[in-house]
Amino acid sequence: MSSLEILIETIGWIASVLIVGSYALNLWGKIEANSKLYVWANIVGGLFFVINTYYHHAYPSTVVNIIWVIIAIGLLLKPFFKKK
């Protein structure tokens, strides 16, 4: 296995931990779904999944994760677009 392949697989595992871990913490009441920690875990996890799935030519998963990241970024930016 090449260094690049090891990096891509590591990124994929980190993505899994970030997304599933933040989801579990949310379900257990440890973090809120609109907290910055939860949102950032989903942004970074989603971006890492984009890298991993694109590398593996899993394009449907790549698209889903791009949308996942866009949704998370939208939640992060929501306060900036609220009408006063």
N, C-alpha and C positions, 0 to 999 in steps of 0.2 A: 504494500500500500504506500503510495507516495505521500509526501508532506502535505500536498494540496488536498488529497482525499481525506487525510486525517483531520485537517482543519475544517473541511466541509462537514464531516460527520460530527465533529465536536460542536460546531455551530448548530447543527440540527438538534443535538442532545440538549444544548443550552436553551434553545428555543422551546423544546418540550417542557423543560423544567420551569421556565419563566411563565409560559402560558397555562399549563396545567396547575402549577404551584399557585399562581395568582388566583386562578379560578377556585381552587380548593380553599385558599385563605378567605376568599370572598364568601363562599358557601358556609364556611365555619364562623363567619362574622368577625374575622380578624382584620379585614380591610374592606372598605366600601368600593363598589364598582366605579364610582366617579372619583376615587382618590388618585392622586398623581402617581403613587406607587403602582397601583393596578394598571393605570393607563400606560405608563412607561414600560411596565413588564410586557404588556401586549404589543406595544410599538416595537420594542427591541426583539421580542420573541417572534413577532410576525415578520420583521425584516430578516431575521436569521433564517426563518423557514423559507422565505422567498429565495434566499441564496441557496439553501440546501435543496429545495425542490426544483429550482431552475437547473442547478448542476446535474440533477438526476433526470432531467427532462420530464418531470412530473408537472406539466403545464397547467392542468386544471387546479392542482393544489397551489401552484404559484399564483394563479389569478385570485383564488380564494384568499390567500394570505396578503396579497396586495390590497384587496378590498378590506380585509381585517385591519390592516395598518391605517388605511384612509379613515375608517370609522373611528379608530382610537385617536388619531390626530384630530379629527373633527371634535371629539369629546374634549380633548385638551384645549382646543382653540375656542370652544363654545363661549366661555366667559368674555372673550374679546369682541364677540359679535352681538351680545345682548344689548337690546335697546335700553337706554336709560330713562 
